[in-house]
Amino acid sequence: MRWLGPVLVFLGFLILLKEFQPAFLEPLKPYAPYIKDAFWGVTLVAFGFYLMFRRTARRIVLALYILYLLIYLVV
């Protein structure tokens, strides 16, 4: 649970940045529908990889999925 605090702080900063500097996320805007539509596919693939892998690879899969979730929530 230690990683949850920094993730939430980073998410908060991204949302504030989106509110006050919308041009910051402008490069992601054309990809927003694709990011939103692929949510369940990405979730299932990440969960499958998480179940197949061990320790270090699980952490990498989890980190990549959290990064995707941050982009999903901000875009």
N, CA, C and O atoms as a Tripos MOL2 file, in Angstrom:
@<TRIPOS>MOLECULE
protein
  300   299    75     0     0
PROTEIN
NO_CHARGES

@<TRIPOS>ATOM
      1 N           0.8010   -1.2050    0.0000 N.3       1 MET1
      2 CA          0.0000    0.0000    0.0000 C.3       1 MET1
      3 C           0.8470    1.2730    0.0000 C.2       1 MET1
      4 O           0.3120    2.3730   -0.1380 O.2       1 MET1
      5 N           2.1530    1.1290    0.1530 N.am      2 ARG2
      6 CA          3.0110    2.3110    0.1640 C.3       2 ARG2
      7 C           3.0020    3.0460   -1.1650 C.2       2 ARG2
      8 O           3.1490    4.2680   -1.1940 O.2       2 ARG2
      9 N           2.8330    2.3280   -2.2560 N.am      3 TRP3
     10 CA          2.8680    2.9430   -3.5800 C.3       3 TRP3
     11 C           1.5860    3.7050   -3.8870 C.2       3 TRP3
     12 O           1.5640    4.5270   -4.8020 O.2       3 TRP3
     13 N           0.5140    3.4450   -3.1360 N.am      4 LEU4
     14 CA         -0.7730    4.0820   -3.4060 C.3       4 LEU4
     15 C          -0.7170    5.5910   -3.1640 C.2       4 LEU4
     16 O          -1.3310    6.3540   -3.9100 O.2       4 LEU4
     17 N          -0.0040    6.0260   -2.1550 N.am      5 GLY5
     18 CA          0.1160    7.4520   -1.8660 C.3       5 GLY5
     19 C           0.7580    8.2310   -3.0020 C.2       5 GLY5
     20 O           0.1710    9.2040   -3.4750 O.2       5 GLY5
     21 N           1.9350    7.8400   -3.4510 N.am      6 PRO6
     22 CA          2.5430    8.5600   -4.5770 C.3       6 PRO6
     23 C           1.7080    8.5110   -5.8550 C.2       6 PRO6
     24 O           1.6800    9.4810   -6.6130 O.2       6 PRO6
     25 N           1.0290    7.3920   -6.1010 N.am      7 VAL7
     26 CA          0.1790    7.2990   -7.2920 C.3       7 VAL7
     27 C          -0.9640    8.3020   -7.2090 C.2       7 VAL7
     28 O          -1.2700    8.9840   -8.1870 O.2       7 VAL7
     29 N          -1.5950    8.3910   -6.0440 N.am      8 LEU8
     30 CA         -2.7010    9.3380   -5.8770 C.3       8 LEU8
     31 C          -2.2270   10.7860   -5.9600 C.2       8 LEU8
     32 O          -2.9190   11.6320   -6.5260 O.2       8 LEU8
     33 N          -1.0610   11.0750   -5.4050 N.am      9 VAL9
     34 CA         -0.5060   12.4270   -5.4980 C.3       9 VAL9
     35 C          -0.2080   12.7700   -6.9550 C.2       9 VAL9
     36 O          -0.5270   13.8680   -7.4100 O.2       9 VAL9
     37 N           0.4000   11.8410   -7.6870 N.am     10 PHE10
     38 CA          0.7070   12.0710   -9.0990 C.3      10 PHE10
     39 C          -0.5770   12.2610   -9.9080 C.2      10 PHE10
     40 O          -0.6350   13.1250  -10.7830 O.2      10 PHE10
     41 N          -1.6000   11.4630   -9.6220 N.am     11 LEU11
     42 CA         -2.8810   11.6110  -10.3050 C.3      11 LEU11
     43 C          -3.4970   12.9740  -10.0130 C.2      11 LEU11
     44 O          -4.0340   13.6250  -10.9080 O.2      11 LEU11
     45 N          -3.4150   13.3960   -8.7660 N.am     12 GLY12
     46 CA         -3.9220   14.7160   -8.4010 C.3      12 GLY12
     47 C          -3.1990   15.8280   -9.1410 C.2      12 GLY12
     48 O          -3.8270   16.7690   -9.6280 O.2      12 GLY12
     49 N          -1.8790   15.7200   -9.2240 N.am     13 PHE13
     50 CA         -1.1130   16.7300   -9.9720 C.3      13 PHE13
     51 C          -1.4900   16.7430  -11.4520 C.2      13 PHE13
     52 O          -1.5990   17.8090  -12.0570 O.2      13 PHE13
     53 N          -1.6880   15.5680  -12.0290 N.am     14 LEU14
     54 CA         -2.0810   15.5210  -13.4340 C.3      14 LEU14
     55 C          -3.4540   16.1420  -13.6620 C.2      14 LEU14
     56 O          -3.6630   16.8460  -14.6500 O.2      14 LEU14
     57 N          -4.3810   15.8850  -12.7570 N.am     15 ILE15
     58 CA         -5.7120   16.4680  -12.8970 C.3      15 ILE15
     59 C          -5.6570   17.9820  -12.7230 C.2      15 ILE15
     60 O          -6.3200   18.7130  -13.4580 O.2      15 ILE15
     61 N          -4.8720   18.4560  -11.7600 N.am     16 LEU16
     62 CA         -4.7150   19.9010  -11.5980 C.3      16 LEU16
     63 C          -4.0380   20.5280  -12.8060 C.2      16 LEU16
     64 O          -4.4240   21.6110  -13.2470 O.2      16 LEU16
     65 N          -3.0420   19.8590  -13.3360 N.am     17 LEU17
     66 CA         -2.3600   20.3570  -14.5230 C.3      17 LEU17
     67 C          -3.3140   20.4110  -15.7150 C.2      17 LEU17
     68 O          -3.2710   21.3460  -16.5140 O.2      17 LEU17
     69 N          -4.1670   19.4080  -15.8240 N.am     18 LYS18
     70 CA         -5.1670   19.3880  -16.8950 C.3      18 LYS18
     71 C          -6.1350   20.5550  -16.7420 C.2      18 LYS18
     72 O          -6.5670   21.1440  -17.7340 O.2      18 LYS18
     73 N          -6.4700   20.8840  -15.5180 N.am     19 GLU19
     74 CA         -7.4150   21.9730  -15.2490 C.3      19 GLU19
     75 C          -6.8080   23.3400  -15.5560 C.2      19 GLU19
     76 O          -7.4650   24.1870  -16.1610 O.2      19 GLU19
     77 N          -5.5780   23.5590  -15.1500 N.am     20 PHE20
     78 CA         -4.9710   24.8890  -15.2780 C.3      20 PHE20
     79 C          -4.1120   25.0570  -16.5350 C.2      20 PHE20
     80 O          -3.9300   26.1790  -17.0070 O.2      20 PHE20
     81 N          -3.5850   23.9680  -17.0790 N.am     21 GLN21
     82 CA         -2.7710   24.0170  -18.3020 C.3      21 GLN21
     83 C          -3.2550   22.9220  -19.2660 C.2      21 GLN21
     84 O          -2.5820   21.9030  -19.4220 O.2      21 GLN21
     85 N          -4.4040   23.1190  -19.9070 N.am     22 PRO22
     86 CA         -4.9450   22.0550  -20.7700 C.3      22 PRO22
     87 C          -4.0320   21.7020  -21.9510 C.2      22 PRO22
     88 O          -4.1340   20.6010  -22.4920 O.2      22 PRO22
     89 N          -3.1600   22.5990  -22.3510 N.am     23 ALA23
     90 CA         -2.2690   22.3170  -23.4850 C.3      23 ALA23
     91 C          -1.2410   21.2420  -23.1440 C.2      23 ALA23
     92 O          -0.6500   20.6450  -24.0440 O.2      23 ALA23
     93 N          -1.0220   20.9920  -21.8610 N.am     24 PHE24
     94 CA         -0.0470   19.9880  -21.4430 C.3      24 PHE24
     95 C          -0.4230   18.5960  -21.9540 C.2      24 PHE24
     96 O           0.4500   17.8240  -22.3510 O.2      24 PHE24
     97 N          -1.7060   18.2770  -21.9460 N.am     25 LEU25
     98 CA         -2.1620   16.9610  -22.3830 C.3      25 LEU25
     99 C          -2.6790   16.9620  -23.8190 C.2      25 LEU25
    100 O          -3.2850   15.9870  -24.2630 O.2      25 LEU25
    101 N          -2.4450   18.0320  -24.5290 N.am     26 GLU26
    102 CA         -2.9190   18.1560  -25.9150 C.3      26 GLU26
    103 C          -2.3940   17.0440  -26.8310 C.2      26 GLU26
    104 O          -3.1490   16.5820  -27.6860 O.2      26 GLU26
    105 N          -1.1410   16.5930  -26.6990 N.am     27 PRO27
    106 CA         -0.6710   15.5130  -27.5860 C.3      27 PRO27
    107 C          -1.4460   14.1990  -27.4190 C.2      27 PRO27
    108 O          -1.4800   13.3880  -28.3440 O.2      27 PRO27
    109 N          -2.0650   13.9790  -26.2610 N.am     28 LEU28
    110 CA         -2.8170   12.7430  -26.0400 C.3      28 LEU28
    111 C          -4.2610   12.8350  -26.5170 C.2      28 LEU28
    112 O          -4.9420   11.8150  -26.6190 O.2      28 LEU28
    113 N          -4.7310   14.0290  -26.8070 N.am     29 LYS29
    114 CA         -6.1350   14.2230  -27.1560 C.3      29 LYS29
    115 C          -6.5880   13.3970  -28.3690 C.2      29 LYS29
    116 O          -7.6800   12.8300  -28.3230 O.2      29 LYS29
    117 N          -5.8000   13.3010  -29.4550 N.am     30 PRO30
    118 CA         -6.2580   12.4820  -30.5850 C.3      30 PRO30
    119 C          -6.3980   10.9930  -30.2440 C.2      30 PRO30
    120 O          -7.1450   10.2700  -30.9040 O.2      30 PRO30
    121 N          -5.6870   10.5450  -29.2250 N.am     31 TYR31
    122 CA         -5.7150    9.1290  -28.8600 C.3      31 TYR31
    123 C          -6.7200    8.8130  -27.7530 C.2      31 TYR31
    124 O          -6.8600    7.6530  -27.3670 O.2      31 TYR31
    125 N          -7.4120    9.8120  -27.2430 N.am     32 ALA32
    126 CA         -8.3360    9.6320  -26.1230 C.3      32 ALA32
    127 C          -9.4050    8.5690  -26.3980 C.2      32 ALA32
    128 O          -9.6350    7.7230  -25.5330 O.2      32 ALA32
    129 N         -10.0720    8.5720  -27.5640 N.am     33 PRO33
    130 CA        -11.0890    7.5240  -27.7770 C.3      33 PRO33
    131 C         -10.4980    6.1190  -27.7770 C.2      33 PRO33
    132 O         -11.1320    5.1800  -27.2970 O.2      33 PRO33
    133 N          -9.3000    5.9710  -28.3080 N.am     34 TYR34
    134 CA         -8.6740    4.6480  -28.3460 C.3      34 TYR34
    135 C          -8.2780    4.1900  -26.9420 C.2      34 TYR34
    136 O          -8.4070    3.0140  -26.6020 O.2      34 TYR34
    137 N          -7.8040    5.1200  -26.1460 N.am     35 ILE35
    138 CA         -7.4300    4.7980  -24.7670 C.3      35 ILE35
    139 C          -8.6590    4.3890  -23.9760 C.2      35 ILE35
    140 O          -8.6170    3.4250  -23.2120 O.2      35 ILE35
    141 N          -9.7540    5.1170  -24.1540 N.am     36 LYS36
    142 CA        -10.9930    4.8140  -23.4250 C.3      36 LYS36
    143 C         -11.6200    3.5020  -23.9020 C.2      36 LYS36
    144 O         -12.0950    2.7140  -23.0840 O.2      36 LYS36
    145 N         -11.6270    3.2630  -25.2050 N.am     37 ASP37
    146 CA        -12.2730    2.0610  -25.7430 C.3      37 ASP37
    147 C         -11.5180    0.7750  -25.4130 C.2      37 ASP37
    148 O         -12.1220   -0.2950  -25.3350 O.2      37 ASP37
    149 N         -10.2280    0.8670  -25.2230 N.am     38 ALA38
    150 CA         -9.4120   -0.3300  -25.0020 C.3      38 ALA38
    151 C          -9.3140   -0.7260  -23.5310 C.2      38 ALA38
    152 O          -8.5350   -1.6180  -23.1930 O.2      38 ALA38
    153 N         -10.0730   -0.0960  -22.6590 N.am     39 PHE39
    154 CA         -9.9080   -0.3140  -21.2200 C.3      39 PHE39
    155 C         -10.0370   -1.7850  -20.8240 C.2      39 PHE39
    156 O          -9.1430   -2.3220  -20.1710 O.2      39 PHE39
    157 N         -11.1290   -2.4430  -21.2040 N.am     40 TRP40
    158 CA        -11.3380   -3.8230  -20.7520 C.3      40 TRP40
    159 C         -10.3430   -4.7770  -21.3800 C.2      40 TRP40
    160 O          -9.9270   -5.7410  -20.7360 O.2      40 TRP40
    161 N          -9.9550   -4.5380  -22.6070 N.am     41 GLY41
    162 CA         -8.9390   -5.3820  -23.2320 C.3      41 GLY41
    163 C          -7.6030   -5.2670  -22.5290 C.2      41 GLY41
    164 O          -6.9470   -6.2720  -22.2560 O.2      41 GLY41
    165 N          -7.2000   -4.0440  -22.2370 N.am     42 VAL42
    166 CA         -5.9300   -3.8220  -21.5320 C.3      42 VAL42
    167 C          -6.0030   -4.4280  -20.1340 C.2      42 VAL42
    168 O          -5.0270   -5.0110  -19.6610 O.2      42 VAL42
    169 N          -7.1430   -4.2960  -19.4730 N.am     43 THR43
    170 CA         -7.3060   -4.8470  -18.1260 C.3      43 THR43
    171 C          -7.1810   -6.3640  -18.1400 C.2      43 THR43
    172 O          -6.4920   -6.9350  -17.2950 O.2      43 THR43
    173 N          -7.8340   -7.0170  -19.0810 N.am     44 LEU44
    174 CA         -7.7660   -8.4800  -19.1370 C.3      44 LEU44
    175 C          -6.3670   -8.9760  -19.4930 C.2      44 LEU44
    176 O          -5.8930   -9.9550  -18.9170 O.2      44 LEU44
    177 N          -5.7090   -8.3150  -20.4290 N.am     45 VAL45
    178 CA         -4.3480   -8.7050  -20.8050 C.3      45 VAL45
    179 C          -3.4000   -8.5100  -19.6240 C.2      45 VAL45
    180 O          -2.5780   -9.3810  -19.3400 O.2      45 VAL45
    181 N          -3.5090   -7.3830  -18.9400 N.am     46 ALA46
    182 CA         -2.6430   -7.1220  -17.7850 C.3      46 ALA46
    183 C          -2.8950   -8.1400  -16.6780 C.2      46 ALA46
    184 O          -1.9510   -8.6190  -16.0500 O.2      46 ALA46
    185 N          -4.1550   -8.4740  -16.4360 N.am     47 PHE47
    186 CA         -4.4750   -9.4550  -15.4030 C.3      47 PHE47
    187 C          -3.9370  -10.8380  -15.7750 C.2      47 PHE47
    188 O          -3.4220  -11.5580  -14.9190 O.2      47 PHE47
    189 N          -4.0570  -11.2040  -17.0530 N.am     48 GLY48
    190 CA         -3.5100  -12.4820  -17.5050 C.3      48 GLY48
    191 C          -2.0050  -12.5490  -17.3450 C.2      48 GLY48
    192 O          -1.4740  -13.5480  -16.8600 O.2      48 GLY48
    193 N          -1.3070  -11.4810  -17.7520 N.am     49 PHE49
    194 CA          0.1430  -11.4520  -17.5710 C.3      49 PHE49
    195 C           0.5110  -11.4760  -16.0900 C.2      49 PHE49
    196 O           1.4830  -12.1230  -15.6980 O.2      49 PHE49
    197 N          -0.2680  -10.7700  -15.2690 N.am     50 TYR50
    198 CA          0.0100  -10.7420  -13.8320 C.3      50 TYR50
    199 C          -0.0870  -12.1530  -13.2380 C.2      50 TYR50
    200 O           0.7110  -12.5270  -12.3790 O.2      50 TYR50
    201 N          -1.0490  -12.9120  -13.6930 N.am     51 LEU51
    202 CA         -1.2000  -14.2790  -13.1760 C.3      51 LEU51
    203 C          -0.1180  -15.2210  -13.6980 C.2      51 LEU51
    204 O           0.2630  -16.1660  -13.0070 O.2      51 LEU51
    205 N           0.3790  -14.9750  -14.9070 N.am     52 MET52
    206 CA          1.3790  -15.8680  -15.4970 C.3      52 MET52
    207 C           2.7850  -15.6340  -14.9580 C.2      52 MET52
    208 O           3.5620  -16.5800  -14.8310 O.2      52 MET52
    209 N           3.1130  -14.4080  -14.6450 N.am     53 PHE53
    210 CA          4.4850  -14.0670  -14.2840 C.3      53 PHE53
    211 C           4.7350  -14.1600  -12.7880 C.2      53 PHE53
    212 O           3.8100  -14.3050  -11.9890 O.2      53 PHE53
    213 N           5.9940  -14.0740  -12.4360 N.am     54 ARG54
    214 CA          6.4250  -14.0950  -11.0360 C.3      54 ARG54
    215 C           7.0950  -12.7760  -10.6760 C.2      54 ARG54
    216 O           7.4640  -12.0160  -11.5710 O.2      54 ARG54
    217 N           7.2540  -12.5000   -9.4580 N.am     55 ARG55
    218 CA          7.8380  -11.3440   -8.7830 C.3      55 ARG55
    219 C           8.1540  -10.1110   -9.6320 C.2      55 ARG55
    220 O           7.3060   -9.2280   -9.7650 O.2      55 ARG55
    221 N           9.3340  -10.0350  -10.1970 N.am     56 THR56
    222 CA          9.7830   -8.8210  -10.8800 C.3      56 THR56
    223 C           8.9080   -8.5160  -12.0860 C.2      56 THR56
    224 O           8.5450   -7.3620  -12.3120 O.2      56 THR56
    225 N           8.5720   -9.5220  -12.8470 N.am     57 ALA57
    226 CA          7.7200   -9.3050  -14.0150 C.3      57 ALA57
    227 C           6.3300   -8.8390  -13.5880 C.2      57 ALA57
    228 O           5.7120   -8.0220  -14.2720 O.2      57 ALA57
    229 N           5.8340   -9.3530  -12.4600 N.am     58 ARG58
    230 CA          4.5440   -8.8910  -11.9440 C.3      58 ARG58
    231 C           4.5930   -7.4110  -11.6000 C.2      58 ARG58
    232 O           3.6450   -6.6750  -11.8700 O.2      58 ARG58
    233 N           5.6760   -6.9840  -11.0150 N.am     59 ARG59
    234 CA          5.8130   -5.5660  -10.6710 C.3      59 ARG59
    235 C           5.8450   -4.7020  -11.9240 C.2      59 ARG59
    236 O           5.2780   -3.6100  -11.9470 O.2      59 ARG59
    237 N           6.5010   -5.1890  -12.9530 N.am     60 ILE60
    238 CA          6.5570   -4.4320  -14.2110 C.3      60 ILE60
    239 C           5.1640   -4.3400  -14.8280 C.2      60 ILE60
    240 O           4.7490   -3.2690  -15.2720 O.2      60 ILE60
    241 N           4.4420   -5.4600  -14.8570 N.am     61 VAL61
    242 CA          3.0760   -5.4590  -15.4020 C.3      61 VAL61
    243 C           2.2020   -4.5200  -14.5880 C.2      61 VAL61
    244 O           1.4240   -3.7540  -15.1560 O.2      61 VAL61
    245 N           2.3170   -4.5690  -13.2680 N.am     62 LEU62
    246 CA          1.5230   -3.6980  -12.4130 C.3      62 LEU62
    247 C           1.8700   -2.2310  -12.6320 C.2      62 LEU62
    248 O           0.9740   -1.3880  -12.6670 O.2      62 LEU62
    249 N           3.1320   -1.9160  -12.7770 N.am     63 ALA63
    250 CA          3.5430   -0.5290  -13.0150 C.3      63 ALA63
    251 C           3.0120   -0.0180  -14.3510 C.2      63 ALA63
    252 O           2.5370    1.1140  -14.4400 O.2      63 ALA63
    253 N           3.0920   -0.8470  -15.3840 N.am     64 LEU64
    254 CA          2.5720   -0.4420  -16.6970 C.3      64 LEU64
    255 C           1.0570   -0.2580  -16.6620 C.2      64 LEU64
    256 O           0.5240    0.6580  -17.2870 O.2      64 LEU64
    257 N           0.3660   -1.1320  -15.9300 N.am     65 TYR65
    258 CA         -1.0900   -1.0050  -15.8280 C.3      65 TYR65
    259 C          -1.4820    0.2500  -15.0510 C.2      65 TYR65
    260 O          -2.4440    0.9260  -15.4130 O.2      65 TYR65
    261 N          -0.7570    0.5600  -14.0050 N.am     66 ILE66
    262 CA         -1.0430    1.7860  -13.2490 C.3      66 ILE66
    263 C          -0.7830    3.0100  -14.1140 C.2      66 ILE66
    264 O          -1.5310    3.9860  -14.0470 O.2      66 ILE66
    265 N           0.2640    2.9700  -14.9210 N.am     67 LEU67
    266 CA          0.5220    4.0600  -15.8570 C.3      67 LEU67
    267 C          -0.6330    4.2080  -16.8460 C.2      67 LEU67
    268 O          -1.0680    5.3240  -17.1330 O.2      67 LEU67
    269 N          -1.1280    3.0880  -17.3660 N.am     68 TYR68
    270 CA         -2.2850    3.1390  -18.2680 C.3      68 TYR68
    271 C          -3.5060    3.7240  -17.5550 C.2      68 TYR68
    272 O          -4.2180    4.5500  -18.1270 O.2      68 TYR68
    273 N          -3.7530    3.3060  -16.3220 N.am     69 LEU69
    274 CA         -4.8910    3.8380  -15.5770 C.3      69 LEU69
    275 C          -4.7730    5.3400  -15.3530 C.2      69 LEU69
    276 O          -5.7700    6.0570  -15.4340 O.2      69 LEU69
    277 N          -3.5790    5.8190  -15.0750 N.am     70 LEU70
    278 CA         -3.3860    7.2630  -14.9060 C.3      70 LEU70
    279 C          -3.7100    8.0100  -16.1950 C.2      70 LEU70
    280 O          -4.3770    9.0440  -16.1710 O.2      70 LEU70
    281 N          -3.2380    7.4840  -17.3120 N.am     71 ILE71
    282 CA         -3.5450    8.1180  -18.5960 C.3      71 ILE71
    283 C          -5.0400    8.0450  -18.8740 C.2      71 ILE71
    284 O          -5.6280    9.0110  -19.3610 O.2      71 ILE71
    285 N          -5.6610    6.9020  -18.5660 N.am     72 TYR72
    286 CA         -7.0950    6.7240  -18.7840 C.3      72 TYR72
    287 C          -7.9130    7.7240  -17.9760 C.2      72 TYR72
    288 O          -8.8850    8.2880  -18.4780 O.2      72 TYR72
    289 N          -7.5190    7.9400  -16.7310 N.am     73 LEU73
    290 CA         -8.2760    8.8450  -15.8670 C.3      73 LEU73
    291 C          -8.0710   10.3130  -16.2290 C.2      73 LEU73
    292 O          -8.9660   11.1300  -16.0070 O.2      73 LEU73
    293 N          -6.9370   10.6550  -16.7700 N.am     74 VAL74
    294 CA         -6.6400   12.0550  -17.0680 C.3      74 VAL74
    295 C          -7.1590   12.4720  -18.4390 C.2      74 VAL74
    296 O          -7.5910   13.6100  -18.6240 O.2      74 VAL74
    297 N          -7.1160   11.5490  -19.4020 N.am     75 VAL75
    298 CA         -7.5100   11.9090  -20.7750 C.3      75 VAL75
    299 C          -9.0070   12.0040  -20.8910 C.2      75 VAL75
    300 O          -9.5250   12.2950  -21.9690 O.2      75 VAL75
@<TRIPOS>BOND
     1     1     2 1
     2     2     3 1
     3     3     4 2
     4     3     5 am
     5     5     6 1
     6     6     7 1
     7     7     8 2
     8     7     9 am
     9     9    10 1
    10    10    11 1
    11    11    12 2
    12    11    13 am
    13    13    14 1
    14    14    15 1
    15    15    16 2
    16    15    17 am
    17    17    18 1
    18    18    19 1
    19    19    20 2
    20    19    21 am
    21    21    22 1
    22    22    23 1
    23    23    24 2
    24    23    25 am
    25    25    26 1
    26    26    27 1
    27    27    28 2
    28    27    29 am
    29    29    30 1
    30    30    31 1
    31    31    32 2
    32    31    33 am
    33    33    34 1
    34    34    35 1
    35    35    36 2
    36    35    37 am
    37    37    38 1
    38    38    39 1
    39    39    40 2
    40    39    41 am
    41    41    42 1
    42    42    43 1
    43    43    44 2
    44    43    45 am
    45    45    46 1
    46    46    47 1
    47    47    48 2
    48    47    49 am
    49    49    50 1
    50    50    51 1
    51    51    52 2
    52    51    53 am
    53    53    54 1
    54    54    55 1
    55    55    56 2
    56    55    57 am
    57    57    58 1
    58    58    59 1
    59    59    60 2
    60    59    61 am
    61    61    62 1
    62    62    63 1
    63    63    64 2
    64    63    65 am
    65    65    66 1
    66    66    67 1
    67    67    68 2
    68    67    69 am
    69    69    70 1
    70    70    71 1
    71    71    72 2
    72    71    73 am
    73    73    74 1
    74    74    75 1
    75    75    76 2
    76    75    77 am
    77    77    78 1
    78    78    79 1
    79    79    80 2
    80    79    81 am
    81    81    82 1
    82    82    83 1
    83    83    84 2
    84    83    85 am
    85    85    86 1
    86    86    87 1
    87    87    88 2
    88    87    89 am
    89    89    90 1
    90    90    91 1
    91    91    92 2
    92    91    93 am
    93    93    94 1
    94    94    95 1
    95    95    96 2
    96    95    97 am
    97    97    98 1
    98    98    99 1
    99    99   100 2
   100    99   101 am
   101   101   102 1
   102   102   103 1
   103   103   104 2
   104   103   105 am
   105   105   106 1
   106   106   107 1
   107   107   108 2
   108   107   109 am
   109   109   110 1
   110   110   111 1
   111   111   112 2
   112   111   113 am
   113   113   114 1
   114   114   115 1
   115   115   116 2
   116   115   117 am
   117   117   118 1
   118   118   119 1
   119   119   120 2
   120   119   121 am
   121   121   122 1
   122   122   123 1
   123   123   124 2
   124   123   125 am
   125   125   126 1
   126   126   127 1
   127   127   128 2
   128   127   129 am
   129   129   130 1
   130   130   131 1
   131   131   132 2
   132   131   133 am
   133   133   134 1
   134   134   135 1
   135   135   136 2
   136   135   137 am
   137   137   138 1
   138   138   139 1
   139   139   140 2
   140   139   141 am
   141   141   142 1
   142   142   143 1
   143   143   144 2
   144   143   145 am
   145   145   146 1
   146   146   147 1
   147   147   148 2
   148   147   149 am
   149   149   150 1
   150   150   151 1
   151   151   152 2
   152   151   153 am
   153   153   154 1
   154   154   155 1
   155   155   156 2
   156   155   157 am
   157   157   158 1
   158   158   159 1
   159   159   160 2
   160   159   161 am
   161   161   162 1
   162   162   163 1
   163   163   164 2
   164   163   165 am
   165   165   166 1
   166   166   167 1
   167   167   168 2
   168   167   169 am
   169   169   170 1
   170   170   171 1
   171   171   172 2
   172   171   173 am
   173   173   174 1
   174   174   175 1
   175   175   176 2
   176   175   177 am
   177   177   178 1
   178   178   179 1
   179   179   180 2
   180   179   181 am
   181   181   182 1
   182   182   183 1
   183   183   184 2
   184   183   185 am
   185   185   186 1
   186   186   187 1
   187   187   188 2
   188   187   189 am
   189   189   190 1
   190   190   191 1
   191   191   192 2
   192   191   193 am
   193   193   194 1
   194   194   195 1
   195   195   196 2
   196   195   197 am
   197   197   198 1
   198   198   199 1
   199   199   200 2
   200   199   201 am
   201   201   202 1
   202   202   203 1
   203   203   204 2
   204   203   205 am
   205   205   206 1
   206   206   207 1
   207   207   208 2
   208   207   209 am
   209   209   210 1
   210   210   211 1
   211   211   212 2
   212   211   213 am
   213   213   214 1
   214   214   215 1
   215   215   216 2
   216   215   217 am
   217   217   218 1
   218   218   219 1
   219   219   220 2
   220   219   221 am
   221   221   222 1
   222   222   223 1
   223   223   224 2
   224   223   225 am
   225   225   226 1
   226   226   227 1
   227   227   228 2
   228   227   229 am
   229   229   230 1
   230   230   231 1
   231   231   232 2
   232   231   233 am
   233   233   234 1
   234   234   235 1
   235   235   236 2
   236   235   237 am
   237   237   238 1
   238   238   239 1
   239   239   240 2
   240   239   241 am
   241   241   242 1
   242   242   243 1
   243   243   244 2
   244   243   245 am
   245   245   246 1
   246   246   247 1
   247   247   248 2
   248   247   249 am
   249   249   250 1
   250   250   251 1
   251   251   252 2
   252   251   253 am
   253   253   254 1
   254   254   255 1
   255   255   256 2
   256   255   257 am
   257   257   258 1
   258   258   259 1
   259   259   260 2
   260   259   261 am
   261   261   262 1
   262   262   263 1
   263   263   264 2
   264   263   265 am
   265   265   266 1
   266   266   267 1
   267   267   268 2
   268   267   269 am
   269   269   270 1
   270   270   271 1
   271   271   272 2
   272   271   273 am
   273   273   274 1
   274   274   275 1
   275   275   276 2
   276   275   277 am
   277   277   278 1
   278   278   279 1
   279   279   280 2
   280   279   281 am
   281   281   282 1
   282   282   283 1
   283   283   284 2
   284   283   285 am
   285   285   286 1
   286   286   287 1
   287   287   288 2
   288   287   289 am
   289   289   290 1
   290   290   291 1
   291   291   292 2
   292   291   293 am
   293   293   294 1
   294   294   295 1
   295   295   296 2
   296   295   297 am
   297   297   298 1
   298   298   299 1
   299   299   300 2
@<TRIPOS>SUBSTRUCTURE
     1 MET1         2 RESIDUE 1 A MET
     2 ARG2         6 RESIDUE 1 A ARG
     3 TRP3        10 RESIDUE 1 A TRP
     4 LEU4        14 RESIDUE 1 A LEU
     5 GLY5        18 RESIDUE 1 A GLY
     6 PRO6        22 RESIDUE 1 A PRO
     7 VAL7        26 RESIDUE 1 A VAL
     8 LEU8        30 RESIDUE 1 A LEU
     9 VAL9        34 RESIDUE 1 A VAL
    10 PHE10       38 RESIDUE 1 A PHE
    11 LEU11       42 RESIDUE 1 A LEU
    12 GLY12       46 RESIDUE 1 A GLY
    13 PHE13       50 RESIDUE 1 A PHE
    14 LEU14       54 RESIDUE 1 A LEU
    15 ILE15       58 RESIDUE 1 A ILE
    16 LEU16       62 RESIDUE 1 A LEU
    17 LEU17       66 RESIDUE 1 A LEU
    18 LYS18       70 RESIDUE 1 A LYS
    19 GLU19       74 RESIDUE 1 A GLU
    20 PHE20       78 RESIDUE 1 A PHE
    21 GLN21       82 RESIDUE 1 A GLN
    22 PRO22       86 RESIDUE 1 A PRO
    23 ALA23       90 RESIDUE 1 A ALA
    24 PHE24       94 RESIDUE 1 A PHE
    25 LEU25       98 RESIDUE 1 A LEU
    26 GLU26      102 RESIDUE 1 A GLU
    27 PRO27      106 RESIDUE 1 A PRO
    28 LEU28      110 RESIDUE 1 A LEU
    29 LYS29      114 RESIDUE 1 A LYS
    30 PRO30      118 RESIDUE 1 A PRO
    31 TYR31      122 RESIDUE 1 A TYR
    32 ALA32      126 RESIDUE 1 A ALA
    33 PRO33      130 RESIDUE 1 A PRO
    34 TYR34      134 RESIDUE 1 A TYR
    35 ILE35      138 RESIDUE 1 A ILE
    36 LYS36      142 RESIDUE 1 A LYS
    37 ASP37      146 RESIDUE 1 A ASP
    38 ALA38      150 RESIDUE 1 A ALA
    39 PHE39      154 RESIDUE 1 A PHE
    40 TRP40      158 RESIDUE 1 A TRP
    41 GLY41      162 RESIDUE 1 A GLY
    42 VAL42      166 RESIDUE 1 A VAL
    43 THR43      170 RESIDUE 1 A THR
    44 LEU44      174 RESIDUE 1 A LEU
    45 VAL45      178 RESIDUE 1 A VAL
    46 ALA46      182 RESIDUE 1 A ALA
    47 PHE47      186 RESIDUE 1 A PHE
    48 GLY48      190 RESIDUE 1 A GLY
    49 PHE49      194 RESIDUE 1 A PHE
    50 TYR50      198 RESIDUE 1 A TYR
    51 LEU51      202 RESIDUE 1 A LEU
    52 MET52      206 RESIDUE 1 A MET
    53 PHE53      210 RESIDUE 1 A PHE
    54 ARG54      214 RESIDUE 1 A ARG
    55 ARG55      218 RESIDUE 1 A ARG
    56 THR56      222 RESIDUE 1 A THR
    57 ALA57      226 RESIDUE 1 A ALA
    58 ARG58      230 RESIDUE 1 A ARG
    59 ARG59      234 RESIDUE 1 A ARG
    60 ILE60      238 RESIDUE 1 A ILE
    61 VAL61      242 RESIDUE 1 A VAL
    62 LEU62      246 RESIDUE 1 A LEU
    63 ALA63      250 RESIDUE 1 A ALA
    64 LEU64      254 RESIDUE 1 A LEU
    65 TYR65      258 RESIDUE 1 A TYR
    66 ILE66      262 RESIDUE 1 A ILE
    67 LEU67      266 RESIDUE 1 A LEU
    68 TYR68      270 RESIDUE 1 A TYR
    69 LEU69      274 RESIDUE 1 A LEU
    70 LEU70      278 RESIDUE 1 A LEU
    71 ILE71      282 RESIDUE 1 A ILE
    72 TYR72      286 RESIDUE 1 A TYR
    73 LEU73      290 RESIDUE 1 A LEU
    74 VAL74      294 RESIDUE 1 A VAL
    75 VAL75      298 RESIDUE 1 A VAL
